[in-house]
Amino acid sequence: CMAIDKEKIAKEIFYGTAESANSLIPKELLYSIEGEYNGISYNQKEAKKLLEKAGYKDSDNDGYVDQDGKNLELKFVFWAADQEYKSIAETIASSLEDIGVKADISALEPAAYDEVIFEKGNYDICLDATGVFWGSSSTMLYDHFYSKSGLIGFHRLKDAEIDKLIEEGLDLESRKDIKGAAEKYKAAQKRAIDELVFL
């Protein structure tokens, strides 16, 4: 994520009509961490250092980092129906190549997308969007990030700590303790971004 310039995507692909985000919830909505949290900053030098720390370096001078003679290559999938996704995916792949990581991009039609993403989990990076489609911003966290929701077709993270934070937030919100709920929901977002790298 440090290798990806979100500002560039916002300016060049969306012609300046979008803003890069540091929150899973838009800044205009309740429980957003935008403005009080910096997220993962664009820093290709630090990204390269992390690769080296993980044991990846360009040992054969082919421009790509490798380990045990094998280049680091990531399977990068996106939903083919959205043309903007193709441009974003290509920009991200180019950024990854700048730090020596190969990105194998695959545009998937709806049926293949569901199979790869939701059934098999056969990918390294997935480009998709989340949003508040109904209810409140806490509903979005429940739908997309709560592993026990029972919903299908969402990128739920299987993380006991996020589940606990969402459960506690829902309980506090149901008792009209909005400040307490906000603390839990904001902590869940920070964990999803910092620890699980969900941007």
Summary of the structure (lengths in Angstrom):
residues: 199
radius of gyration: 18.1
end to end distance: 8.0
largest distance: 60.3
contacts: 569
relative contact order: 0.15
helix: 43%
strand: 12%
